[in-house]
Amino acid sequence: MPPIPGSGLAKGLAVTLRTMTKKTVTHQYPDAQPELPPRSRGVIGLFEENCTVCMLCARECPDWCIYIDSHKETVPAAAPGGRERSRNVLDRFAIDFSLCMYCGICIEVCPFDALFWSPEFEYAETDIRELTHERDKLREWMWTVPAPPALDPGAEEPKEIAAARKAAEKLAAAQAQEQAQAGEQAQAADPAPGAPSPERPASPPPGEGGTA
């Protein structure tokens, strides 16, 4: 049976009419920001305090897009007679996002948890050379990293959190003890209000108590 002339147009218009009656799902970006999953791979944030300049991330990067510069500093001995130590100090940490393929290897191999995924994605530039971001920008992105998912209620507390809590409690106890000792010393040095002051011995009148 030959097709009826205009049947294709009628089917197309029917699809259009059905779609017009449905609720729109288009997000008006950038007025409406998208709701990204917590594990979205946007950019890489740097927690500089944890970086020991071990260079593992730069060596394992398949694109060689991580640039790290550092220098050595001598740390004085912690106790008399001890030996001085040397440590690496971070001078530069940059990532060229025009080369990065977002594989996440650098984050996985970091032994000190200095790199994290951030869902931030609005970092487009008009010049490709501006896609190399230094450590200041990477640190800003660190504060957009979402919190890790909650642990299972029956799971053991992480050792890092337990150690940090014990250190904080120990420090708080030491500060409280110092304040108590300072209060006792201040109370012993200043007499209580209304307390009689110690009497001084009376001096003899002129001409008395002297030698004849």
C-alpha positions in Angstrom: 0.0 0.0 0.0 1.6 3.3 -1.0 2.1 5.8 1.8 -0.4 8.5 2.2 1.0 11.8 1.1 1.8 14.0 4.1 1.8 11.1 6.7 5.5 11.7 7.6 4.7 15.4 8.3 1.7 14.4 10.4 3.9 12.0 12.5 6.5 14.7 13.0 3.9 17.3 14.1 2.4 14.7 16.5 5.8 14.2 18.2 6.2 18.0 18.4 2.7 18.4 20.0 3.4 15.6 22.5 6.7 17.2 23.5 5.1 20.7 23.9 2.8 19.4 26.6 5.6 17.9 28.7 7.5 19.7 31.4 10.8 21.1 30.2 14.1 19.6 31.6 16.5 22.2 30.2 18.7 23.9 32.7 19.3 27.5 31.9 23.0 27.6 32.5 24.7 29.7 33.8 21.7 31.1 35.6 21.0 27.7 37.0 24.0 25.7 38.1 24.0 22.0 37.4 23.9 19.6 40.4 27.1 17.5 39.9 27.7 14.1 41.5 30.1 14.3 44.6 32.8 12.4 42.7 32.8 14.6 39.6 36.2 15.1 38.0 36.5 18.8 37.5 39.9 20.1 38.5 42.6 19.0 41.0 42.9 20.8 44.3 46.2 21.0 46.2 46.5 20.8 50.0 49.9 22.3 50.2 50.5 21.5 53.9 50.5 17.8 53.1 52.9 18.0 50.2 56.4 16.7 50.9 57.7 17.2 47.3 58.2 13.5 46.9 57.6 14.0 43.1 55.5 10.8 42.8 52.7 12.6 41.1 54.9 14.3 38.5 56.8 11.0 37.8 53.6 8.9 37.4 51.7 11.5 35.3 51.4 10.0 31.8 51.0 13.4 30.2 53.9 15.1 32.1 51.6 18.1 32.9 52.7 18.6 36.6 55.5 21.0 37.2 57.2 21.0 40.7 60.1 23.1 41.9 61.6 22.9 45.4 64.7 23.6 47.5 66.2 22.2 50.6 66.3 23.8 54.0 68.2 22.8 57.2 66.1 22.2 60.2 67.9 22.8 63.6 68.2 19.9 66.0 65.1 19.5 68.2 67.2 18.7 71.3 70.8 19.7 72.4 73.3 17.3 70.9 70.9 16.2 68.2 71.6 16.2 64.5 70.3 18.8 62.0 67.8 17.6 59.4 67.1 18.7 55.9 63.7 19.0 54.4 62.2 19.9 51.0 60.3 23.1 50.7 57.8 23.6 47.9 58.5 26.5 45.6 56.2 25.8 42.7 53.4 23.3 42.0 51.6 23.8 38.7 49.3 21.7 36.5 48.8 22.3 32.8 45.1 21.5 32.3 45.5 21.8 28.5 47.5 18.5 28.7 45.8 16.8 31.6 43.5 13.9 30.6 41.9 13.7 34.1 43.0 10.1 34.7 43.4 10.7 38.5 46.7 8.8 38.7 48.4 11.7 40.5 45.7 11.7 43.2 45.8 7.9 43.6 49.6 7.7 44.0 50.0 10.6 46.4 51.0 9.0 49.7 50.2 12.0 51.8 46.7 13.0 50.6 47.8 16.4 49.1 45.7 16.2 45.9 42.0 15.9 45.6 39.3 16.0 42.9 37.1 19.2 42.9 33.8 19.4 41.0 34.7 22.9 39.8 34.5 23.1 36.0 34.3 26.8 35.2 38.0 27.5 34.3 37.8 28.0 30.6 40.3 30.5 29.1 40.6 32.2 25.8 44.4 31.5 25.7 45.6 28.0 26.0 48.7 29.3 27.9 46.4 30.4 30.7 45.4 26.9 31.5 48.6 26.3 33.4 47.4 27.0 37.0 49.9 27.6 39.8 49.6 26.4 43.4 47.7 29.5 44.6 44.8 28.7 42.2 45.0 25.0 43.0 44.8 25.9 46.7 41.6 27.9 46.0 40.1 24.9 44.4 40.9 22.9 47.4 38.1 24.6 49.4 35.6 23.4 46.8 36.4 19.7 47.4 33.3 18.0 48.9 33.5 16.2 52.2 34.2 12.5 52.0 31.2 10.2 52.5 30.3 9.2 56.0 31.8 6.0 57.3 29.7 3.0 58.2 28.3 3.3 61.7 30.0 0.1 62.7 33.4 1.0 61.2 36.5 1.6 63.2 37.5 5.2 63.7 40.3 6.3 61.4 43.7 6.3 63.1 44.3 9.9 61.8 41.2 11.2 63.5 41.9 9.3 66.8 45.5 10.6 66.9 44.3 14.2 66.1 41.7 14.0 68.9 44.2 12.7 71.4 46.6 15.5 70.5 43.9 18.1 70.8 42.8 16.8 74.2 46.3 16.7 75.5 46.9 20.3 74.3 43.7 21.4 75.9 44.6 19.7 79.2 48.0 21.3 79.2 46.6 24.8 78.5 44.0 24.3 81.3 46.8 23.3 83.8 48.9 26.3 82.8 45.9 28.7 83.4 45.2 27.1 86.7 48.8 27.5 87.8 48.8 31.1 86.6 45.6 31.8 88.6 47.1 30.3 91.8 50.2 32.3 91.4 48.3 35.5 90.9 46.1 34.8 93.9 49.1 34.2 96.1 50.8 37.4 95.0 47.8 39.7 95.4 46.2 39.6 98.9 42.4 39.2 99.1 40.4 42.5 99.3 39.6 43.5 102.9 42.5 41.4 104.4 44.5 43.4 107.0 48.0 44.3 105.9 50.9 43.1 108.0 51.8 45.6 110.7 55.2 47.2 110.7 57.1 47.4 114.0 56.9 50.9 115.5 60.1 52.8 115.5 61.3 54.2 118.8 61.0 58.0 119.4 64.0 60.2 119.0 66.4 59.9 122.0 65.2 56.5 123.0 66.8 53.3 122.3 70.1 54.9 121.4 73.4 54.6 123.2 74.0 56.9 126.1 
